[in-house]
Amino acid sequence: MMDDYVSESDSDYTSYWRDWFISSRGNEYFCEIDEEYLTDRFNLTGLNTEVQYYQYALDLVTDVFDLECDDEMREAIEKSARHLYGLVHARYIVTTRGLTKMLDKYKKAEFGKCPRVMCNSHPLLPMGLSDVPNLKPVKLYCARCEDIYNPKSSRHAAIDGAYF
């Protein structure tokens, strides 16, 4: 009976990886990438050289991961899956559908509001100062004053700017 419970929870974990990732604290800046985009190999071109355990990470992100492995390996694959999602996210948000999702979050000020009084709480937009991963953290841009800000939350400040 316990084995059934464990395998069921593992299944639930992998079945909803993207939902879990998007809803996790600190990942509010990300939008959900459409399944069709994630499964189109053209959109993933070149990422296999950027991501360790690429195929396992992709399987996890696309909810087909079915590998029995120890906790250490699982954590390594999880880390790779987060990185892969971020890299694909950077590509996705420049598509029509991705721009629409980011615009919706922007209009709702989900990324925050400009701290300058003269900007009247103008919404901020996440941006990267570099498209090279692990180089610069995410920043927030105000289109009204055209200034760049650091995220208030440390969990947002840890997000790689290359994902935007």
C-alpha positions as CSV (number, residue, x, y, z in Angstrom):
1,M,0.0,0.0,0.0
2,M,2.8,2.4,0.9
3,D,4.5,1.7,-2.4
4,D,1.4,2.6,-4.3
5,Y,1.3,5.9,-2.4
6,V,4.9,6.7,-3.2
7,S,4.6,5.9,-6.9
8,E,1.4,7.9,-7.1
9,S,3.0,11.0,-5.5
10,D,6.0,10.7,-7.8
11,S,3.6,10.5,-10.7
12,D,1.8,13.6,-9.5
13,Y,5.1,15.4,-9.1
14,T,6.2,14.8,-12.7
15,S,2.7,15.2,-14.2
16,Y,2.5,18.8,-12.9
17,W,6.1,19.9,-13.0
18,R,5.4,23.1,-15.0
19,D,2.4,24.0,-12.8
20,W,4.6,23.4,-9.7
21,F,7.4,25.5,-11.2
22,I,5.3,28.5,-12.2
23,S,3.5,28.5,-8.8
24,S,6.6,28.2,-6.7
25,R,7.7,31.3,-4.7
26,G,10.2,33.2,-6.6
27,N,9.1,32.1,-10.1
28,E,6.3,34.7,-10.4
29,Y,8.1,36.5,-13.2
30,F,7.8,33.4,-15.5
31,C,4.8,32.8,-17.7
32,E,3.6,29.3,-18.6
33,I,5.1,28.0,-21.8
34,D,2.6,26.3,-24.1
35,E,2.9,22.6,-24.5
36,E,3.1,22.8,-28.3
37,Y,6.0,25.2,-28.0
38,L,7.9,23.0,-25.6
39,T,7.4,19.9,-27.7
40,D,8.5,21.5,-31.0
41,R,12.1,20.5,-31.4
42,F,12.9,23.6,-33.5
43,N,12.3,25.8,-30.5
44,L,14.9,23.8,-28.5
45,T,17.7,24.0,-31.1
46,G,21.1,24.3,-29.5
47,L,19.8,23.9,-25.9
48,N,21.2,20.4,-25.6
49,T,24.7,21.9,-25.3
50,E,23.6,24.4,-22.7
51,V,21.8,22.1,-20.3
52,Q,23.3,19.2,-18.4
53,Y,21.1,16.0,-18.5
54,Y,19.2,17.7,-21.3
55,Q,17.0,14.8,-22.3
56,Y,16.0,14.0,-18.7
57,A,15.4,17.7,-18.0
58,L,13.2,18.0,-21.1
59,D,11.3,14.9,-20.1
60,L,10.7,16.4,-16.7
61,V,9.5,19.7,-18.1
62,T,7.2,18.0,-20.6
63,D,5.8,15.6,-18.0
64,V,7.1,12.4,-19.5
65,F,10.0,11.8,-17.0
66,D,9.9,8.2,-15.9
67,L,13.4,7.4,-14.5
68,E,14.1,5.7,-11.1
69,C,17.1,7.6,-9.7
70,D,18.6,8.5,-6.3
71,D,17.9,11.9,-4.7
72,E,21.2,13.4,-5.8
73,M,20.6,12.6,-9.4
74,R,17.0,13.7,-9.1
75,E,18.2,17.1,-7.8
76,A,20.7,17.5,-10.6
77,I,18.0,16.8,-13.2
78,E,15.6,19.2,-11.4
79,K,18.2,21.9,-11.5
80,S,18.8,21.3,-15.2
81,A,15.0,21.3,-15.8
82,R,14.7,24.8,-14.1
83,H,17.6,26.0,-16.3
84,L,16.1,24.5,-19.4
85,Y,12.7,26.1,-18.7
86,G,14.4,29.5,-18.2
87,L,16.2,29.2,-21.5
88,V,13.1,28.2,-23.4
89,H,11.2,30.9,-21.6
90,A,13.6,33.5,-23.0
91,R,12.7,32.3,-26.5
92,Y,9.0,31.9,-25.9
93,I,8.4,35.4,-24.6
94,V,9.4,36.9,-27.9
95,T,6.7,34.9,-29.7
96,T,3.2,36.4,-30.2
97,R,1.7,34.1,-27.6
98,G,4.5,34.7,-25.1
99,L,4.3,38.5,-25.6
100,T,0.6,38.3,-24.9
101,K,1.1,36.4,-21.7
102,M,3.9,38.8,-20.5
103,L,1.7,41.8,-21.5
104,D,-1.1,40.5,-19.4
105,K,1.2,40.1,-16.3
106,Y,2.6,43.6,-17.0
107,K,-0.8,45.2,-17.2
108,K,-1.7,43.6,-13.8
109,A,1.7,44.9,-12.4
110,E,2.6,41.4,-11.4
111,F,6.3,42.3,-11.8
112,G,6.0,45.2,-9.4
113,K,5.6,49.0,-9.7
114,C,8.1,51.7,-10.2
115,P,9.3,53.2,-6.8
116,R,9.6,56.7,-8.2
117,V,6.8,59.0,-7.1
118,M,6.6,60.7,-10.5
119,C,6.0,57.4,-12.2
120,N,2.7,57.0,-10.4
121,S,3.2,53.3,-9.7
122,H,3.9,52.5,-13.4
123,P,4.2,48.7,-13.9
124,L,7.7,47.2,-14.2
125,L,8.9,44.6,-16.7
126,P,11.6,42.0,-16.0
127,M,14.6,42.1,-18.3
128,G,18.1,40.7,-18.7
129,L,21.2,42.8,-19.2
130,S,22.8,39.8,-20.9
131,D,21.5,36.8,-22.9
132,V,24.4,34.7,-21.6
133,P,23.2,32.4,-18.8
134,N,24.7,32.8,-15.3
135,L,26.2,36.2,-16.0
136,K,23.7,38.8,-14.7
137,P,20.5,38.5,-12.5
138,V,17.1,39.7,-13.7
139,K,16.4,43.5,-13.4
140,L,13.2,45.4,-13.6
141,Y,12.6,48.1,-16.2
142,C,10.2,51.1,-16.0
143,A,9.1,52.3,-19.4
144,R,8.0,55.7,-17.9
145,C,11.3,56.8,-16.4
146,E,13.3,54.4,-18.5
147,D,15.3,53.3,-15.4
148,I,16.4,49.9,-14.3
149,Y,15.8,48.5,-10.8
150,N,16.8,45.5,-8.7
151,P,14.0,43.3,-7.6
152,K,12.9,44.0,-4.0
153,S,12.7,40.3,-3.1
154,S,15.9,38.3,-2.8
155,R,14.2,35.3,-4.4
156,H,13.5,37.3,-7.5
157,A,17.0,38.8,-7.5
158,A,18.4,35.3,-7.8
159,I,16.7,34.7,-11.2
160,D,19.0,34.6,-14.2
161,G,18.5,37.7,-16.4
162,A,19.2,35.5,-19.5
163,Y,15.7,34.0,-19.0
164,F,14.2,37.4,-20.1
